[in-house]
Amino acid sequence: MTVLIVTNEEDVTADMVVVHLNASGVPVVRLDPADLTGGVALSGEYVHGAFRGHLSSAGRLVSINGLRSIWMRRPGAAAARAATPSAWLTEEAGQALYGMLRGCDVRWMNHPDAARRARYKPWQLRLAQRCGLPVPATLITSFPQAAREFAERYPDLVVKPVSGTHPQDPPRAVPTSRVAPDADFSAVALGPTLLQRRVDKRADIRVTVVGDQLLAAAKVTTAAEAEVDVRFATSDAPWYPVEVAPRVAEAVRGYMREAELAYGAFDFVEDADGTWWFLECNQSGQFGFIEVDTGQPISLSIAEWLARPATGEQPHANGASAKVP
């Protein structure tokens, strides 16, 4: 049984997991949908009530029915590197590939449907609240007056994108930034804007969840005024392992169950009272930098999850897995 890793060719983080799979003797095939019609090919036959499908990538042929798990990491757009790319070809190739894979009785990390839903920031915030995680006061609006009134209630604000990475080529990370005290918010009318009460943090927290396993790390904030967004922090302080309080662990696991995710990278900030405030959960978040600093076995945990036999589990249509009685 083979592990299929669906990701782009520049994803060096996936290599960390491949090393562990190779060491354990688990067959693995890596595929980038962007290479469809070039280095990647597919075929599916539906005859007499049976399905036979195959994928070819980098000269390796694998039966779709012979997959044990699929890791949806960071795939490129289907057929993006075809000889004559087009929006039509991308749609056709994506429908063919993901339509076939959705019919497999395998475990997903994470199922495409669950992963797509999990990207919506407003949905994340509501789910986090429902699961009992503290969430900073947040407003998403295109009404300038609503933004002004929110700023009157919470004078110290940050602004961040609703969707995350700016869709340019190559993608550009848009930093979370503090809102100037004299902002008039007129530009809010140009597009939905996410405003959030700034938490006076003493540390950034990353909780990496692999199945039921929680691996938490912290990075001390040495200049709170400057380091609003840890991705652009000037501090070279390393990440270090920390324990997750039982209440937080229970809420995080509840979030994962509700979101139907097998992997999630949770970002929190810790205030002076020790409260962990939820910021977001990235269903395909990077983990290599955490593993390098802390030595936490994140890539090994992912490899072990992917390598588990599929016997006794069947995927729900919405991406979760359930034990078969």
N, C-alpha and C positions, 0 to 999 in steps of 0.2 A: 504494500500500500504506500502511496506516494503523497508527500506534502507539496502542495502547490502554493508558491509565493507570487502574488500578483503585485508588482511594483515597478517603478521606473528604473532605468539603468544606472542613474546617478545615486541611488539609495544605498550608501555604504553602511548605514545602520543595519539594513537587512542582512548584510554579510556576517555580522556578529552572530546572528541566529543560525545562518547556514553552517557556520563552523561547528556549532554544537550538534546540529542534525547530522552532518557528515561524520562527526566523531562517534555518534551513537549508531551509525549504520542505517539511518532512516533515509530512504530515497527522497530526493527533493528536486523539483523543477521550478525554475524561476522564469517568469513570463511578464513582459511588458506589453499591454494591449496596443501601445503606440506602434509596435512592430508588426501588427497584423497586416497580412498580404505581402510581407517581406520576410523577416526572420521568424515570424510566427504564423502558423496555419491551423485551421480547425476543420472538423468534419463531424456531422451528427446524422445518424440514420434512425428513422422512426418507422419500423416495419413490424406488422403482426403483433402489435401490443408491446413491443420491446424497443429499448433505446440502446444504441451503441454509438459512443462518441469518442473522439480522439483529439488531442492537442499536440502540436509540434512546436518546440521552441529550442533554438540554438542546436538543431540537429537531433534533439531528443524527442521521442514519441511516447506519450503517456495516455492511457485509457482514462476517460473521465469517470468511468465506473470503478476505476482502481485508485481513486483519491481517498485519503483518510481525513484530510483537513485542508482548508483554504485560508491563507493569511492575506487579507486584502490590506496591503500596506499603503503605498502611495502610487497607484497606477497612473500611467500617462493616458491621454485621451486616445480612444481606440482609433487605429489606423492613421495616427497623426504623422507618422514617418513613411507613409505609403508613397509610391512613385508619383501618383497624382492624387494628393489628399483633397478631401472636400468634406463639407458638413454632411452631405448625404452619405458618403462612405463611412464617416465616423459613426453616424447613427446606425447604419446597417451592420457594421462590424461589432458595435457595442451590443446591439440587440441580439446578434448571433451568439457572441461569447457569453455574456452574462445570462442570457436566456437559457443556454445549455447548462451553465454552472449552477443556476438556481434550481435545476431539476435534480441535483446530486443529493444523495443522503449522506452528507458530510457535516462536520462541525466547521463553523466560520469564525474567524477572528478578523474583522467583524462582518456580519452579513451586510451586503450593500444597502438594503432597505433600512436596516437599523442604523447603519453608519450615516446615511444621508439625513435621516431625521435628527440624529444626535448632533449635527453641525449647527442647528438653529439655536442661536444664543438666547432668544426669549424663551424657547422651550426648555433649554438647560436651566435657566434661572428659576422657572416655575417648578421644574422637577426637583431641583435642589431644595427649594423651600418646602415642598411637599414631603421630602425625605428627612427633613429636620436639620439641614445644613444652614448655618447663618449666611445670609446674602446681603451685601451692602445695598442701601437704598438706591434704586436704579430707575431711570426714566429713558424710554425710547420714544422719540417724538420728532415730528416735522412742524410743530407749532412753536414759533419763537416765544410766544407768551407763556406757554406751558414750561419751557426751559427756564425762562426768567423767574417764574414762581418757584420752580424746583430749586434754583440757585439761591433764592431767598431763604428757603428752609434748610438747605445744605450748602453753605457758602464755600466749602472746600470740596471741589469736584474734580474728577478726571473725565476725559472724553476718550472713547475708543471706538473702533469700527464694529458694526453689528455683525458683519460677515467674516472678519478675520483678514486674511492675506489679500492684498490688492491684486486683481487679476491681470497683471501685465506680464510680459515675457522678458526676462524671468520674473516669477512672482516676487513682490516686494512686501516685506513685513511692515505694517503700519503701527507705530508705537502708541501705547497708551500715554496720554499727556495730561498735565494739569491744566485746568481752565483758569485763565487770567481773571482776577477779581473784577475787572472792568469790562468783561465780555458782554456784548449786547445781544448775542444769540440770533441775530438776523439771518445768518447763513444757514441756520437750522432748517429754514423753509426750502432749501435746495435739495434736501434729502434726509431720510431718517437718521437721527443722531442718537448715540447712546451716551448718556451722562450717568455717572455713578459717584456716590459719596466716597471720597478718598479715605482709606483706612490708614491711620498712622501706624505703620507696620514696624515690627522689630525683626521680622524674618519672612522670607518667601518659603513656601512649602510646596513640594511636588510629591503627590501620592500616585505611584504607578501601580495599576491594578491589572493582574494577570489571572484570569479565572477568579478564584476565591482568595488569592494571595495579594496582600497589600505591602508595598515597599515604599516607605516614606523617607524623604530627604529634606533638609532645610539649608538655607543660605542666609547668613546673618546680614541684615541691612546696616551698612556702615555710614550711609549718607542718605537718610530718608527723604530729604528734600529733592535730591537729584535722581534717586533710583525709583521712579514711579513704575517703570517697566523693567523687570529683571532681565529681559532679553537684551536691553541696551545699557545695563548697569556698568559703571566704570570700575567697580570693586572686583578684585581678583580673589576674594574670599571663596574657598571651596565649598561645595555641597557636602553635607555629612548626614549619616543615617539618624533617624529619630523614630520614636515609637508613636503609634497612632492610638489616641484615646479610644476606649471601647465604644463610647457614644458616637464618635466620628466614624469609626470603622463600621458600625452598624448602619449608619446613614449612607456611607459610601457604597456599601454592598447593596443596600436598598435601591440606590440610584442605578447601579449596574443592572440589577434585575429588571427594574422598570424600563430602562433604556435598551435592554436585551443586548448588552455588550459583553464581550469576553475580554476586551482590553480597553483601558481608559487611562489617560494621563490627567489627573486632577491638579489644578493650580489653586492654592490658597495663599492668603497672607495672614500672618499671626500678629495680633495687636499686643499692647503692653500687658493686657490681662491674660494673655495666653489663648484667646479665642481664635480659632481658625475660620476665616471668612472665605467662603466659596467665590471664586472668580469665574472658572470655566472648567469644562472637561473636554479634552481633545481626544477623540476616538482613534486618532492615528498619530498621537504626539511622539516626538523624539524622546529617546531614553538613553542614547549612547553617552551623552555628557554626564548624566547622573551616574551611570555605571562606572565610568572612568574615575570620577571623583570619590565615590563611596565604596566601590567594590561590590555593590549589591548585584546579585546574579539575575538581572532582569532578562538578558538575552537567553540565558539557560532556562529560566522559567517559561519563556515563550516557546522555546524549542521543545521542552517537555510537554507543554500543553498541546502543541501541534502534533507531537509524536504519539500521543495517547491513542490506543485503538478506538475506532469509531463504534465498535460493538456495544449495543445497549443504549445508544443515543440516536435520536432522530431530530432533525431540525424543524422547527415551526416555520410557517410561511413568513413570519415576521422576523426571523433571524435568530430566535432563541433556541436552546436545546433542552430536551426533556428526557428523563430516564424512561425507557420502555419497560413496563411491568414484566 
